Amino acid sequence: MAESEKEAMEKARKAEEELKKMEQKTPKGEMTVEEAGHFGGEIGGHKGGEATLEKHGPEFYSEIGHKGGQKVKELIKKGEEEEKK
């Protein structure tokens, strides 16, 4: 397992633990929308990443990272050209 995967799993585990602690401290229904959204995003985001990894494989992340980098490079070049005008 790659180091970044381990870090993501650890982050999700900690978020789940924190959610359990919050549930023990807060009576059901008294968590704020912000708190619930934060924890839902932590857990759901991790699970979504796992599903994407299983479906597309690790090469997919390299590919989309490269495409993003190329787009940034293109935008920087356009910006520099506009400044010269």
ZAMARGU-4260 file (C-alpha; in steps of 0.2 Angstrom, whole numbers, plus 5000, padded with zeros to 4 digits):
<rodrens>
0) 5000/5000/5000 | 5007/5017/4995 | 5011/5030/5009 | 4998/5042/5003 | 4985/5028/5004
5) 4990/5024/5022 | 4989/5043/5026 | 4971/5044/5019 | 4966/5028/5028 | 4973/5035/5044
10) 4964/5052/5041 | 4947/5043/5038 | 4950/5032/5054 | 4953/5047/5064 | 4938/5056/5057
15) 4927/5041/5061 | 4934/5041/5079 | 4931/5060/5081 | 4913/5057/5075 | 4910/5043/5088
20) 4917/5055/5101 | 4905/5069/5096 | 4890/5057/5096 | 4894/5052/5114 | 4895/5070/5119
25) 4881/5077/5109 | 4863/5070/5111 | 4856/5064/5094 | 4850/5078/5083 | 4861/5091/5091
30) 4876/5091/5079 | 4877/5107/5069 | 4875/5106/5050 | 4893/5112/5049 | 4900/5098/5060
35) 4890/5085/5051 | 4895/5091/5034 | 4914/5091/5040 | 4913/5073/5046 | 4903/5067/5032
40) 4915/5074/5019 | 4930/5066/5028 | 4922/5049/5028 | 4913/5050/5011 | 4928/5058/5002
45) 4939/5043/5008 | 4927/5030/5002 | 4925/5039/4985 | 4943/5039/4983 | 4944/5020/4987
50) 4930/5017/4974 | 4939/5027/4961 | 4956/5018/4964 | 4947/5001/4962 | 4938/5006/4946
55) 4952/5015/4937 | 4968/5010/4946 | 4983/5021/4952 | 4988/5026/4934 | 4972/5036/4933
60) 4978/5048/4947 | 4995/5050/4938 | 4986/5054/4921 | 4974/5067/4929 | 4988/5075/4938
65) 4998/5077/4922 | 4983/5084/4913 | 4980/5096/4927 | 4998/5101/4926 | 4998/5104/4908
70) 4982/5115/4909 | 4991/5126/4922 | 5006/5127/4911 | 4995/5133/4897 | 4986/5146/4907
75) 5002/5153/4914 | 5009/5154/4896 | 4993/5163/4891 | 4994/5175/4905 | 5012/5179/4901
80) 5007/5183/4883 | 4993/5194/4889 | 5005/5204/4900 | 5016/5207/4885 | 5002/5216/4875
</rodrens>
